[in-house]
Amino acid sequence: MPVRLTIGRQSQQPAGVGTGVATVPTIPPLSTGNSEILRKPRRLVPVMLAAGFALFVVAEPATRAVLSGAFRLPPGFVLEQYADEKLANDIYAMTLDEQGRVVVTSAGYIKRLEDSDGDGRADRAVLLATPRSGGMGLFCDGEYLYYCGDGWLSRYRRTGPHGELASEPERIIPLAFGEHGGHAMRKGPDGWWYVIAGNDARVTAALINDALSPIRRPEAGCILRLRPAPTNTGRWQVQVVAHGFRNPYDFDFGPGGEIFTYDSDVERTFLLPWYVPTRIYHVCWGGHHGWRLPGYLRSWARCDDYLDTVDMLWPIGRGSPTGVVCYRHWQFPERYRGGLFVADWTFGRIYFVPLTPHGSTYAGRPEVFLEPIGQEGFAPTDLAVGRDGELFVCIGGRRTRGSVYRIRYVGQAGRPMNHGKLTPSAPVAGTELDQVLRAPQPLDAWSRAVWEPLARKLGKAPFLLAARDPRRSESERVRAVEVVTELFGGLDTITAQALANDASVGVRAAAAWALGCLESGDRQSVPGDARARPSQAELPQKQLLRLASDAQLLVRRRALEALARQHEQFSQRDLAWAVAENLDVSDKRVRQAAAQLASLLESAAWQELWQRRQALSPPARIALCLAYCWRHGSTPFLPAVAELARDILDSPTASAQDRWEALRLVMLACGDWELDKPPVEILTGYTLRHQLPAEFRQRLLAALHRYWPSQDARWNQEAARLLAMLRDDTPQLPDKLARFWSPQSDPTWDVHYLIVLACAGASWPEKLTPQVADVLIGLQERLEGKQLRVKLTWGERLGELVQLLVQRQPALATHLADHPELVQPGQVFVALALPPPQRHRAAQRFLQAVVADPNFAWTPSLVQLLAELPPDQALPALRSRLSDPALRPVVLKFLARHPAETDRRAYLEGLDSPQPEVVSACLEALERLPGSREPQHQAWLLRGLRSQLSEPRSQELRQRIARLYCQSAGIAPPPKETKSASKTLRETYRPLWEDFLRQHPELATVVLGDTGTEEQQWRQRLARIDWSRGQPARGELIFRQRGCLACHTGTSRIGPDLAGVTRRFSREDLFEAIFFPSREVAPAYRVELVERRSGQVYAGIVIFESADGLILQTDATTTIRLATEDILHRSVSRRSLMPDGLLKDLTDSDLADLYAFLQTLTPATVLPR
C-alpha cells in the first residue's frame, strides 16, 4: 500500500512551522483534506479567482478545508502519485482500458501504465505505439484504441493478447493537430462516436457527409458525431452536432445523452468589452455557442445572451481548460455524484460543478476542488474516473513535468482500497439486470467490459420492462433507455407511449432523446412479439408530439431537438404545430429548438406559418424571425426581419426582453458583425456587415432613442452597440452617452460607450471634451495597472480608440496631452496615439518625469514614446536603461537610429541578442560608424558571429558580421555559405576565431564565453581517440547514466533534440557543445532568471506565460509556477541549464562509446525511459 499522510485536526499554521511534525520522506499522497465543525448554516461564500471574477459557491454546511502539503483539497480527500515522470513525461491525454489500466500519450509514445505488484502505484510502462505528434485524445473500445493526433482521428487495432497495437493506425477523418486542433473522443450512449475539435481543426462543410447532420456549415470549434458507414465501405458517416466553440479539449456525457464541456478564452482581450471568459457549457444539439473565428489572436464571440447563441452554464474566468469528466460513481460523497470535474492547466486547478436541472437546461456554480499551494508545478491535462471511483489526473503539456495522480475519498479516518476491484460497499448487488443498470461510469471502457456482455446476453425485453417500471429509481430507468438505444435499436411503440406519459421528468426527457436517435423509418417491436407491427401512425417517434407540449421545459426542449432529427418521419402540419406550440415559451433553449425545427419546414408549411406572424405574440414573432434568418443564411439584407424588429422596438407595450431580442434581430437581418473587414480592429463588434437603407435607418434610430437609455444596464449596452453600428448622427447621442460615465462606472463598459461615441455621426458639444479626456485618463486608476500585463492587447485597442475619438474631435488631443494625470505608466498608450504635436508635448512631460523620479516604471512603450523626441533630449535617458535586461533590446533599436561612438560597446554586445531585429539594428549602427581595429571590437564581432551559427536561417546577418570583422582585421572575407547545415557553417567560419585567438588568447572569454586553455586540452585528447572502437550499447548506458535522456528526448526536453545530431555537427563541434554548454545557447533554450519579491531566484526556460504569471521549467522534471504579482525582476542569462563537466571523468573509450551511440539516433529512434 502507498504511504498515506494523515493530518489530524490542527491550526491553519503552515506545516513544518513550529508544529513539531516530523517530515515524511515518501510523497504519496501529497495532500489530504480535513475539517473543523463550524456549526454554521449553509451560506454563499465569495471566492475570488485570479482572473478577477467573484465566484459564489455553496459552502459545505459544517466543514472547512485545512491546508496541508503542496495542495488544497476538500475534507476527507487524499491525493496520491500513481506514476511519475520516469514512466511517462509531459502527458497530453489519458484514458483507461477495459481492465482499468491507465493509458497515456505524448509526442512519440502511447504507453500503458501498470501496477504489477498491486500496491496502488504504477511500476512499469508498456510502450504501445510511437506516434509522431502525440495524441490530444485517447479512448479504448474493445479491439481498438482511438487516437486523435498526427493530423487525424484514427484507431489502432489490437493485435495481441496483451494489448499490442498494430504498427500503423486506421485513419478515420482528418483533424488538424495542434493545441487548437482535434481533441478528445468518447463513445456516446447512442453507440455513435463523438469527437471535440478546436477552432483550428479545419472542420468544414466538406467533412460532413451525412444528410442528417444538424449543422451543415460549421463555424470555429465543433463536436462531431460519427460511426462506420453501414455499407462497410471503410468510410464513416460524419455529422457536426454543435459548433461555435473556441478550444474545448474535452467533454463528457451526463445521463440521457446530455453533453457538457469547458471552453477557453482569448486572454489577450481581457478587460475589453468583448472578452469572453473560460466557461462551462451544457452543449446544445445543433446550437451555436458563440465563437466564430479561427486562431488565438482575435475573439469577437457572440454574446451568450443573444437569442441565437447558447448560454454559458457558468463563466469561470481566465485559464486553459483541459479535462472534463462527469462523476457517475459512488466512491465520492453523494454531493459529487452526477456533477462535473473540469481541469484548468494555467492555474493548476480542478473545479467541481454540481449540476441541477434548471428550466430546459442545467445550473451549477463551480467551486475549486483542488489547487496547488505555492509554486508547485502542477498542470492537469486530462481526467478519468477509475474502477474504484478514484479520480485520475494526468499532468504535462508544453514540455512540463508529467505524472499521473489519483484522488480518493477516505473520510475522516481514512480507509484502504481494494485496488482494481469494485469496493465491497458498491451498490452492484442484485440480478444481472441490476448490475447493468447500476454500473458506474457506464460509458467508460472498463465499465462497458462488465455490463455490455451481460446486456447482450439478457436481450432487449428486460430493459424495456425496466424502463417502464416505476419501482426502479429514475437513474436506473434512464440507463435502461440508454442501453436499449445503443444496443437494441431503440424504444418500441408500447414503451415509447408509456414513457411519454410517465410521472418522471428525467424518464420522459430520456425517452425524447432516445426517440430522436431512432434510425429513419424504424418501427420497433420486441423480437418474437406476436403483436402486429405498428402502422406508420403508430411509430414510436410519434410520441414526440406529445412530449413537445410537455409541462416540463426540459422535456419540451429534448422533444423538439428529437423532432428536428426525425422531421422526415412527420407531416409538415404536425411539425408546424409543434413549432407554434413553443415559439412563445419563455425558456430560451425551447424557443431556439422551436426555431431550429421551423427552419427545417418545407416551403409551403413555412410560408403558411410566416403569414400568420402578425397574429403571434412578440416572443413568438421574434423566434419565428430567428428561424427566418437561419433559413436564409448569408442573404445580404432581410427587410422583413428588420421591419418586424423595428416595430417591436417602437412598441410601447413590448417587454424589456422583447426589445432586447429585437436588437439582435436587427443585427442578424444585416448580416451580423463585420468580422472580416472592419474599419479598424476595435470596431469589429460595432460594425454591421450590410448597412440599412437610409429611410429605414432613420426610423430605427428614432425607435431606439425613444426607450434608450433605460434602467436595464444590459439593454443599454447592447442598444448602444446597435447605435454605433448604425453610425448614429442623432444630436442627443453624445449627451446621452455621457450619463454612463462616472467615477464608479465599470472601466470596461466605459470603453464600450467611448467606442460608441467614436462611431457617432453627430459632432460633440465642446463641453463634453474635458469629460471624455477624464474618462480616458481615469481608466488607469480603476484598472489598477492590470492592463499593463503581458500578452494583453488593451494598449493597442486603447490607442485605436484615442485615434478615432481625436478624429471626431481634434480638441481632445490637447486636453489629453495637457491632462494633469497623463504622466503615469499606464497612460503611455494614450500618449502614443496622439497626433505628432500633442504626442511630442506628452513625450516631453514623460521625459521630465523619468528624469525627476528614478523609480518611475519604464516599459517598452515608454521607450518608444521618448524616442519621438530629438536625440539630444531622448538619448541620455534611453542610455540609462541599457542595464535593464527587459528594456535593453528595445533601447538598442532606438539608439541604433542615431549611431554614436559612445554606444559602440552596446551595439557590439547587441549582436549576441536572440532577437534578429535587434542584431540587424546594431549591425546597421556599426556599419555607419567609423571602422575600428581594436581587438576588443573584433572579439565582440566574433562572439556575435558565433551566436548566429545556431540559427541556419540567419545567413544575411552572419555575412554582414563576417564582413565587418574582416574589414576590421584587414583580411579577405570567408567564402560564401553553400549550405545552411550547422556542421558546414562552423567549418566555414571557424578559421576566423581560431586565427584571432592565436593572436589574442586573452580575449577567449569574450569570443568563446570562457577560457580557451581547457578547450585546447580537450581537442588534443579527442584527436588521439580511436573512434572506430566505440560500442553503441555501452554508449547508451552512459547517455542514461549522465541524465541526457531526460533533457534531450521526448516532448519535455529542455535541450535540443539529438536525433541526427552527428550529421548536423562535426565530432569536434559536438563535443565542444557538451564540454562548454554555455558558449552557444540557441534562443529557444536560453535561460531566464526570475527573482521573486521574497528574494528567491529561479533559473529556467519559460514554457508558458500569461497575464497572471508564468511557468518556468528549471530542469527536465521540475516546473515552477510564479504569479505576476510575486515577480520582482526578470533577465536573460547567458548560462545553459546543461551543467558543466558532464564528461570530465569519462575515459577515451567511454567517449568513443557515447559518440557511437549518438550516431544511431534518428527521428524514428524511441528511447524508453
N, C-alpha and C positions, 0 to 999 in steps of 0.2 A: 504494500500500500504506500502511496506517496505520503511524505511528511506533511501534516496539516498544521498550520499555525492557528492556534485558538486564542482569541482575545477575550479576556474577561471584562467585566464592567469596570470602566476606568474613566478618568477625566479626558478632556479634549486635548490635553498636552501631547505634542508630537512624541511618537515612540522614541525611546532612547535618550530623552532629555529629562534627567532627574527621576526616571521611573524605576531604575534598578532592574529593568527587564533584560534578561540575557539575550544576546543575538542568536539567531538560529541559522546555521550555515546552509541548510538546504532551502531552496527558494520556494517550491510549490507547496501550498498555494501562496501567491504573493500577498493576498489580502483577504480579509473576511470582514463582514459587517457585524454589527451588534446593535443593541437597542437599549434605551432607557425609558422607563414608564413615565410619561408626561401627564397622563390623566387630563388630557385636554380634548375638546370636541374636534371633529373634522373641520378643517379650515382651508381656505385658499392661501397658499404660500407663494409669494412672488420670488421667482428665481431669475436672477439677471444673467442672461447669456452674454458671452464675449462679444457677440455681434451687436449688442446694444438693445436687444429686444427683451421686454419683460414677459416672462412666461409664467403663467399661473398654473400650478399643478396642485392636485389634491394630496395633501399630506396623509400618511398613514395615521390613523386615529390616535395611536399611543406609542409611537416609536420615533427614534431619531438616530440616524446613522452615525457611527463613530469612525473617525479617520484612523487608518492603520496602513502601514507599509507604503506601497507606491500607488495604490488605487483606492478609490472610494466606491463602495458597494452598499446596497441596501442591507438592512439587518438580516442575518441568517444565511447570507450567500458567501461562498468561497470561490476564489479564483486560483486555478492551478495551471501550471505549464504542462501541456501534453506533449509537445515536441519543440525542440529548439532549432536554432538556425543551422546547426550542423546537419540536421536531417533534411531541412527544406528552408531555403532562404528566400527573402523577397517574394512572398507568396501573393499571386494575383487573385486566385479564386479557389474555391474549395467545394467539395461535395462529399457525401457519404455513400458507400456502396451498399450492396444487398446485405452484407454482414455488419454494417455499421462502421466500417473502417474509413478513416479519413483519406481522401484523395485530394491532392493539391497540384497546382500548376503555376509555373512562371516561365520566363524565357528559357527555352532549352530543355524543359522537363515537364512530365506529368508523373507524379510519384504517389504511391500508396504508403501511408504511414502505418506501421504495425506494432501492436503491443504483444509481443510474442510470449512474455512471461506473465501476463495477466495482472501486472501491478498498477494498471491505470495510466501508464505513461508509455508513449511510443519509444521503441528502442531500435528500430531499423526502418529504412526507407527502401521500397522496391521501385526501381525505375521502370515505368510502364511504356513511356514514349518520349521522343525527343523532338517536339515541335519547334519550329524556328522562333516564333514570336512569343509563345506563352499564351495561355488562354485567359480571356476575360470572363469566361463562363464554363462550367463543367456540370454534367449531370449523368448519373448512372441509371441505366434502364435495361434490365435483362442482359441480352448478349451484346449490348452496345454501351460505349461511353461517349456521350455527346460533348462536343467541344466547340467553343467559339474563339477563333484565333487564326492567324496566318491568312487573314482576308476571307475566311469562310465560316459558315456554320457547317460543321461536319460531324461525323461519328466514326469512332474506331470500333471495329468488330473484335470481340474477344475470341481468341483462337486457341487458348489452352485452359487446362483445368484450374490453374492458379491465377486466372485473370490476365494472362498475357494478351497483349493487343497486337493487331496487325500493324505492319510497319508503316503503312500509309492509310489515312482515313478516307472514308467515302464523303465526297463533297456534296452538300445539300443545296445551299444557296450562298451567293456571295454577300458578305457583310464586311465592310472595310474594318481593318484592325486599327486600334488606337484607343486613346483614353476617351474619345467620343464616338467609338465605333460600336460593333456588336458586343453584347454583354451576356447576361445570364439567360438560361433557358430552363423551363420546367415542363413536365407533362401535366396537363390540366385534368380536372375531374371529368371532362368530356372525352378524354382519350386523345385529344389533339396536343401537339407541341406548341408552346408559346415561347417567344424569344423577345427580349427587350433590347433596343438599339438606341444609341445616342444620335445627336443631330449631325454627325459626320459619318454615319454608317452607310450613306448613299442608298438609302431605301427610296426608290422611286416607283412611279406607276408601272414601269417596265417589269418590275419584280413580281407584281401581282398577277396571278394567272387564274384566279378563282372568281367567277362572275358574282358570287355571293359575298365578296369582301365588303364589309361595311364602309370602308374608305377606299376610294379609287385614286385620289391624288394626295398621297401622304406628304406631310409637311413636318420638317425637323425630326425629333426622335419619335420612335414608334414602338408599339407592341405588335408583333407578327404572330399569326396563328397558322400552323401548317401541319401537314401529315402526308405520308406517301400516297401517291395517286392510286385509286382503286384498281387501275388498269395494269399495275405492276410494270410500268414503263421505265421506272427509275426516277421519274420526275415526282416532284412534291407539289401538292396543292398549297398555294400561298395566299393568305389574306392579311390585311392590316386592320386590326380591330380598335386601335386607339392611336392618336398621334398628338403632336403639339408639345412634346417633351423636349427638355434641353439635353440632359445627360444622366438619366437614371441608370444605375449599374445593376439593380436587382429588383425583384418584385416577388410577391407570393400570393397564394390564393387563401381566402377565408372560406368558411362553409358556403356551399351553394354557388361556387364559382366566382365569387366576388374577388376582384384583383386590387392589390394595394402596392404602391411604390413610393419611392423617396427621390425627388428630383433636385437637380443642382441649380445654383445661381450663377450670375456673372458678377464676380466680386468687384470688378473694375468700376461698375456703375453704382456701388454702394453710396448712399447719401443723396443720390439723384432721384428725381420723382419717378423714374421708370425702373428703379431697382426692384427685382423680384427675388425674395429670399429662397433658400432651400426650403422644401415644402413636402409634406405628406399628401398623397392623393389617394382617394378611393377612385379608381380608374373607371371612367365612363365608357361603356361599349359604344364604339362609333364616334366618340367625342373628341373635340379638340381641346387640349389642355393649356393652350396659350402661347407656347413658344413657336417662333416662326423662322428663325434664321439659323444657318449653319455656323460652325466655328465657335470661338470663345471671345472675340473682340467686341461684339455688339450684342445687345439684348433686345429691347423693344418688344417684349412679350405683351400679349393682350392682357388687360386687367382681368383677374379671375372672376370679378363680379360682373363682367359683361354677360349679356344674355346668351351669347353664342360660345362661351368659354366655360370649361369645367371648373367649379370651385375647388380651392385647396381644402383638404381636410384640416390641415393646420400649417401655418408658416413657422419655421423653426429659426431661421436666421442664416448667418453665413456658415459655410462649411463645405465639405466634399462628401456627398452621400455615397455609400457603398452598399454593404449587405442589408438585406431585408428578409425577415422570416416571421411567419405567423405561428405563434406558440400554441400547439394543439396537443400538448402532453399534460401529464398530471404531476410531474416531479416538482415543479414550481408551485407556490401557493396559488390559490384559486383566482386571486385578482389578476394574475398574469395570463391565465388561460384564455385563449381566443384573442389576445392582444398582439400587437406588433412589436418586434425588436428591430431597430434600424441603427446602422453604424455610420459614424462620421469620421472620415480619415483625417481631416485637418486638425481637429481638436482632440482626436483620440477618444471620442465618446461613443457610448451605446445608449440610445434612448429607448424607453418603453412607451408605447402608445396604447392605452386602453381604448377599446372600440365599443361603442354603444350605438344602436340604431337611432337615427335622428331624421325624421321625415322619410324621404325616399333614399337617404344615404346613411352615413355614419358620422359620429362625432368622436373626438378623442384628443386630449391635451397631453402632449409629450412631456415626459419627465426624464431627467438624467438618471440612467440606471447604473452606468459605470463610467468613470473618468479617471485618468491618471492624475496623480498629485505631484506637483513639481515638474521636473524636466524629463521624466521617464519617456523614452521613445516608444510610443505605442500607436500604431497606425492601422486600425482594423480595415480589412478589405473584404471580408465575407463572413457570413454567419450560417450555422446549421444546427439543428436540434438532433441530438444523439438518441440512441435506443433507450438509454436510461433517463432521458428527459433533460440531460445537461445541455447547455448552450455552448457550442464550439465557436471560437473566434479565431480567425487567422489574421496575421498582420504582415505587412510588407508594402510593396508598391514604390516606384521611383527609387529603387535600389536601397530601400530601407531594410532594416533587420527583419527577418522573417521568423515566425514561430506560430504555434497553434496553442491556444489556451482553452480551458474548459471552465465554465461557471456552473456551480451546483448549488442547490439549496440544501442546507444541513440543519436549519432551525437553530435554536439557541444552544443546544448541547452538541450538535453535530451527529451525523450518522454515517456508517460505512456504505459503500456502494458495491453492488454485485456487478462488476464491470462486464459489459457486453450482454447482459441478460436483463429482461424486464424486472423491475423491482417487485418483490413479493406482494407489496400492497397495491400493485397496479390493478385497476378495475377491469381485468380482461376475463374473469371467470365467467362461466356460463356455457351456452351452446356454441357451436361453430359460427352460427349466425351472429350471436352476440360478439364474438371475437372479431368478426369482420366489422361490425357496426361501431365497435368501441376502439378500433385500432388507432393508436396515437400517430400523429403526423402522417396521415394516410396517403399523402401524395409523394412521400419520400421513398427511395429505393428500398431501404431496409424494412420499412413498414409494408410496402407492396409485396415484398418477398414472402411475407407471412400471410397477409389477408387475401391477396389475389388468387392464389391456388384454392383456398377454401371457398371463395366466392364462386369461382368457376365450377367447382365441384357441386355446390348447392344449387346452382342454376338460378334462373330469373324469378320464378314464382315466390320463393320465400322473401325476397327483397321487396316485391310489390306488396305483399301482405304486411311486411314490416313498415313500409312507408304509410300504409293506411291505418296502422294500429295506434290508436290514441293513447294506449297504455305505455307506450315507449316514450322516451324523452325526445324532445324536439331535435336535439343533435343527432340521435340515432336515426330518426326518420329522415332527416335531411341527408344523412350519409347513405341511407338506403336508396334515395333518389339518385344520388351521385353514382353509386355502383351500377344501378340499372342503366343509367345514361351512358356510362363508359363501356361497360362490358356486354350489355344485352340489348342494345338498340333503342332504349328509351322507354318511356311510360306507355302503357296500354290505355285504351279509351276508358275502361272502367276505373282504373286507378287515377287517371287524369281528372275524371269527373269527381271522384271522391276527394282528391286533394284540393281541387278548386273550391270546394265547399268546406274545407277543414277549418277548425277553430284556430289552428296555429298559424300565426303570421309568417313565421320562418318556413313552415312547410309549404304554405301557398306560394311564397316567393321562390322557393326552390323548385316547385312544380312549374312555375312560369319559366324559369331558366331552363329546366330540362326540356320543356316543350319547344323552346327555341332552338335546342340542339338537335332536334329530330331531323333526319335527312328528308329532303324534299320528296313528298309523295308517300312517305312511310305511313303504313296503317298497322299499328302494333296490336298484337294479341298474344296471350300466353301460349307458348308452344304446347300442342296437344289439347288445347281448349276446344270443346265440341261446338261452342257457340259460333254463330255466323260471323264472318269478318265484317267489320263496320263499314257502313256506306260512306261516301265522300262527306256527307253532312255530319257523320259521327267520328271523324278523325279526331284523335286526342288533341291536336292543335287548336281545335275549335273552342276549347275551354279558355283559351287566351282572351276571347272576347269578354267572358265573364270576369276574368281576372283584371282586365284593363279598366274595369269600373269598380274595382275592389275598394273597400272603405279605407284600407291602409295604403299610404303613398308608396311604401317600399314595394308592395306587390304590384301596384299600378306601373311603376317605373320598369320593373323587370318584365311585366307582361308586354308593355309597349316595345321594349327592346327586342323581345322574342317575336312579336308581330312583324317588326321590321325584318328580322331574319327569315320569317316564314311568310312574307307577304304574298308570294306566288300561290300559296295554298288558300287564299281568301278572296272573296269577291271584293271589288272596288267599293261597293256600297258598305260592306262590313268594315273595311279599313277606314273609310271616311267617317263612319260612325265612331270608331274608336278614337280617331283624331279629334273629332268635335267634342267628345266626352272629356277630353283632357287639356284642351287649349287654354282654358282659363283657370286651371288648378293653380293654387298659389305656390306650389313647390316648383323650384326652378328646373330640377332634373326631369320631373314629369313633363313639364312643358317642352323642354329640349327633346325628350324622347318622342313626344307627340309631333313636334316639328320635323324630326327626322323621318318619322313614318309618313307625314304629309308630303315630304319631298320625294317619296317613292311612288306616290299615286300616279296612275296613268292620266293622260292629258284631260280627258273628258271629266273624270271624277275630280281632278284638281280644279278645273275651271268652274265646276258646279259649286265646289266649296269656296273658291275665291270670290265668286259672285255674291256670296252671302256674307262677306266680311263686314259690311256696314251694320248688319243686324247683330253682330257679335259684340261681346264686352271688350273694352280696351285691352285687357290682358290677352284675350283670345285673338284679337286682331294683330297684336304685336307678335305673338307666337306664329300666327299664320304668315306674317311678313318675313319672319326669320326663315320659315320654310321656303318662301318665295326667293329669298336671297340664295339659299342653298341650291334651289333648283336651277337658278340662272348663272351660278358660278361666277366667272370673271367678267360678266357684262359691264361695260363702262359706267352706265348710269341707270338706275332703276327708279324712274319718276313716280311710279305708283306707290312704292315703298316710302320714298321721301315725302310724298304728299300726305300719306297717312300718318307718318311720324310727326310732321308739322302740325297736323290737326290735333294730335294728342298733346303736343307741347303747348298749343294755343288754347286748349280746352280748360275752362275754369273748374270743371268737375273731375278732371284727371287726378289720380292719386300721385303721390311723390314717386312711388315705384314705377307707375306707368310712364311718367316723364323721364325718369332715369333710363328706362329701357328704350324709350323713343330716341334719346340721344344716340344710343348705339346703332339704332336702325338707320339714322341719317348717315353715319359713317359707313355702314355696310352698303347702303344704296350708292355711295360714291366710291366704292372700291376699297374702303378701309384705309389704313395708314399708308403713307408713301415710304415703303421700306427700301426701295432700290435706288431712287434718285432724289433724296431730299435736298432742299436748297443748301442746307448745312446740317451736320450730324445732329445737333441739338434740336432741330426742328422735325426730325423723323416722325415722332409721335404727335406732331402738331401740324401735319400737312396731309391733305386728302390726295388720294391717287387721281381722282377725277373731280373737277370743280363743278359746282351747281350753276344752272342758268341764272343770270343776273336778277331777273324779276323774282324768281323763287327764292333766291338767296336773301333778298331784302325782306320778304315776308317771313322767312325763317328767323332772321335776326330779330325782327320785331317780336315774334313769338317767344324767343329765348329771353329777351330783355324784360318781357312782361313779368316773369317769375324769378328772374335772377338778379341779384343773389337772394338766397332763401336761408332758412335756419338749418338746412341739411348740408353739412360740410362736404359729404361725398358728391352730392348733386352739384354743389358749387364748383368743385374741382373739375368735374367732367364737363359741365356746361361751359366752363371757361376754356377747356381744351377745344370744344367744338367752335367756340367763338374765334379762337386762334386759327383753327383750320379754315374758317370762313373769311379770314383776314378782315375781321370786323372793323368797319370805319365809323361806327356809331360814336358820336361825340362824347356821350356819357361814359364810355367804356373805361378810360383811364381813371376817372374818379371812383368808379365802382371797384376797380381792382385795388385802389389804394386802401379800401376798407379792410382788406385781408392782411395788411402788414402791420405788425405791432411788435413791441419788444418780447412778447410772449408767444408769438406765432412760430410754428414749426419751420425751421430754415429750409428743409427740403421742399415744403409747399410754397415758401416764399419764392424759391427758384421757379417753381411751376408758374406762379402768377406773373413773375418777371418775364418768362418766356412768352406768355400770352400778351403782355404789354409790348414786347418786341415785335409781335406779329400784327399789332393793331394798325389799321389804316389811318386812324384818326391821329391828329397831332396832339401832343401833350400840352396841358396848361403849364406855364412857366413855374408856377408854384409847386408843381409835382416833382420837378427835377431834384431838388435837395432831398426829398423823401426817398426817391429811388436810389440816390447815392448812399443815403444812410442804410437802406435795406441791404444793398450790395456789400457795403463795408461791415455791416453788423453780422453777416453770416459767419465770419471768422470766430467771433467770440462765442456764438451759440453752438458752433460745431466743435469747439474746444480743440482745434488742431487735428481732428480726425481726418479731415480732407487732405492732409499732407502725407498720409501714409503711402507706402509704395504700392504700385500697381493701380491705384485709383485714378480714374480719368476726370475727377472733379475739376482739377485745374484747367484741363483742356476745354471742357464744356463751359466752365465759367468764363473763360476767355472768349469763346464764341458768343456767349450771351452778352458780355460787355460790348463787344464789337457791334452786335445787332442793335443794342439799345442806343449806342452812340450814333449809329447811322440814323436812327429815328429822331434823336435829339442831341445834336452836336454839343450843346452846352453841358451835357452830362460829363463829358471828358474833363472839363476844367474843374467841375465840382469834385470829381474823383481824385484828380491829381493834387488838389489842394486840401483834401479832406484831412482833418486832424488825426483820424485813426488809421490812415492809409499805411503808415510805415510799420508793418508787422509782417512776420514771415509768411503768414497765410494770405497776405494781400498781394504778393508778388505777381500772381496770375492776373489780377486786376490791372496792375501797372503795365504789364507786358502787352495787354490787349488795347491800350490806349493809342490814339494817333501819335505820330512822331513828336510833335511839340510837347504834348502833355506827358508822353512816355519819358522824354528827356527830363522834364521837370520832376517826375516821380523818381527817376533813377538818381537824380542829384540828392533828393531827400533821403533815399535809402543809403546812399554813399555816406552822407553826413552821419547817419545813424550807426553804421558799422564802424566808422572811424571813432565815434564817441563812445561806443559800447563794445568792448572786446568780446562780450558774451552774447552778442546778437547772433541768432541762429541762422547760419548760412545754409543755402540749398543750391542745387544746380540751377534752378530757375533764377535765383538771385544773381548768380554769376552771369547768366545770360542777360539780365536786366542791366547790370553795371557795365557790361561790355558795350552797351549802347552809347556810353559816354566817350568823350575824347580820350585818347590813350594817356595823355599826361595826367588825367584825373583818375582813370579806372585802373591802370596797370599796377600802381603801387598796392592798392587794396587787393587786387587779384593775386599778386605775387605772395602776399601774406598768407594765402590759403594753400600754397603748394605742399605744405606739410600735412595737409588733411587728406588721407587716402581716399575718402569718399568724393572729395571735390577735385582732386588733382587732375583726373582725366579731362574734365570739362574746362578747368582753368587752363590747362596746357593748350587746348584747342583755341582758346581766345588769345592767349599770349602769342601763339604762333602766327596770328594775323599781323602782328607788329614785331617782327624779329629784332631782338636786341642781344648784344654780346653778353649782357648781364644774365640772360636766360639760357645761354648755350648749354650749361650743365643740365638744366631742367629738360631741354629738348633731347639731349643725349640719353638721359635716363628714361624719357618717354618712349624711346624706341623699344623698350622692354615691356611696353604695355600690352595686355591681352586684347585691346580694342584696336582693330585695324585703322579706324578713322583717326584715332589719336596718333598712332605711329605715322600715318600719312601726313598729318598736320605738322608734327615735329620734323619730319624729313623735309617738308617744304620750307620750314623756317631755317633749317640748317643749310639747305641749298641756296637760300638767299643771303645768308651770312658769308663774310669773307672766309676763305679756306683756312684751315689750321693744320699744322704739322706736329702738334703736341701729342706725345704718346698717350696721355690720358684720353684725349679726344679720339684717337684711333682705337684705344681699348674699348671705349663705350660703343663705338660703331660696331666692333666685332661682337660685343655682347648682344647688341640688338639684332645683328645678323643671325647669330646662333638661336636666338629666341624664335625666329621666324622659320627655322628648319622643321619644326614640328607641325607647321601648317602648310602642306604642299600647295594649296591654292594661293599662297601669298607670294607668287613669283615676282610680281611687279615691285612689291616692297623690298624683297631681297635684292633685286637687281639695283634698285636705287641706293640701298645702303652699301652694297658692294662697290658701286661706282664712287660714292663719296669716300669710302675708305681708300680705294686705290688712288684717287686723286690726292688725298692727304698723304699717303705713303709714297707717292711718286712711282707707282708700279703699274704694270699693264693690268687691265681688268681680267677677271677669270673668264673662262669660256662660258657661253650661254648655256642655260639649262636645257637639257634634251628630254629628261623625264622628271616627273614630279615625285617619284618614289623617294622616301626619306633616305634610303641607302645611297642612292645616286646623288642626292643633294649634298649630303655630308662629304662625299668623296670629291664633289666639285669645289666646295668652299674650304675644306679642311686645310689646304696649304696656306691659306691666308692667316689663320690664327696660329698655326704651328710655326710659321716663319716669324711672326710677330713675337711669340713667346720665347723663341730662342734669343731674340734681341732684348726683350723686356720681361724676364721671368718674374720680376717684382709685381707685374700687373696681372698675374694669373687670377688673382682674386676677383678682379673686375671682369676679365674676359670669361672665365670659367665659373665664377662664383665661389671658388675655393683655390687652394694652392695646387700647383701642377706637379709638385715633387712626388707625391704619392701616386699620381697618375702614371708617371714615367716608370715607377717600380712595377705597377700592375701591367703596363704594356710589355715590359721586358719578360714578365712571368708568362703572360698569355702567349708570347712568341715561342716559348720553348715547350708548350704543352703539346702532346701527341693527341690531337682531337679525334683521330680515327679509332681510338680505343674506347671511346665513350659508349656507355650502355644505357639506353633509354629507360629501362625498368628501374635501374638504380637512380637515374636522374629524376624520375617521377617521385621516388621516395624522398629525395632531397627537396623537391618542389613542394611537397606536402609538409615536410618537417619544418621548413622555413616559413610557413604560413602564406606562401604565394597563392595557394588555391583560393583562399577566401577573398583576396583582394583583386584577383585578375581573371576570375571565371564567373559565369552566371550573371544574372541581372543585377546583383548587388555589388558588382565590382566597383571599387573606388580607384582603380588604376586601369590603364589601357588593356584592351583585350589582347592576349598574346597569340591568338590564332594567326599563323603565318608570319610571326614576328621575325624569324630568321631570314625570311625573304625580303622583309622591309628594311632591315638594318644589317650592316656588316657585323661580323662577330665582335670586332673591336668596339664598335659604337654601341652594340647591345650591352656588352659588359661594362662599358663606361657608364651607361644609364643605370645599371644596377649598383656599381661601385659608388657613384656620385648622383644619387636620385634627385637632388635639388638643383642640379645645374640647369636643366631644361625641363620645365614642367608645362605641359600643354594647358591651354586656357581652361579646358573642361575639368582639369584635375588640380587647379590651383586652390590653395587652402586659404580660408578666411579665418581671421582671428576675431572672435566676438567676445567683448567684455561686458559682463553683467554689472548692474549697479552695485551689487554686493562686492565687486572686485574680482570675482572669479572669471577666468579667461578660458574659452574653449577654442580649439583649433579643429577645423574640419571643412568638408565640402558642403555647400548649401544645396540641398536636393529639392527643397520646396520653400517658397516664400510667398506670403500673403500679407495683407494689410495688418493682420493680427499677430504676425510673428513668422518664425522660420523653423525649419527642421534641418539640423546640422548632423552630417554623418562624420563621426570622429574616428571610426575605424570600420573594418569590414562588417562588424556585427553590432555596432552601437550607434544609436541615433539619439540626439538631444533635441527637445522641443523648447524653444525660447520665445516668450511673449514679447511683443514690440515694446511695451512699457517697461520691460525689465532689461532692455539692451541699452547700454551706455555708449558703446563705441564699436565700430566695425572697421577692419582693414584687411587688405590682401597681403598674405605672407609670400615670401619667395621660397619657403621651405616646402618640401613634399611630405605627404603623410607616410611615404615609404621610408622606413628607418635606414640610417647609415649602417655600414658594417655587416650587412646580411651575409656576406660571403667570406669574411676575413679568416675564419678558422677552417675553411674548406681546403682540401688537398687539390693538387693538379688533376688527379683522376676524378675527383668529385666535380670539378668544373667541367671536365670533358663529358661526364655523365649527364650533368644538368643541360649542357648545350645539345647533346644528342636527344634528350627528351624534348626540349623546346623545338627542335626541328620536326618533331612528329605532330605538333599542334596545327590543326587546320580548323576552318569554321565548322566542320562537321564533328569535331572531337567533343566527346562528352566525358567529363571527369566527375564521376560520382563523389559526393562529399562524404 
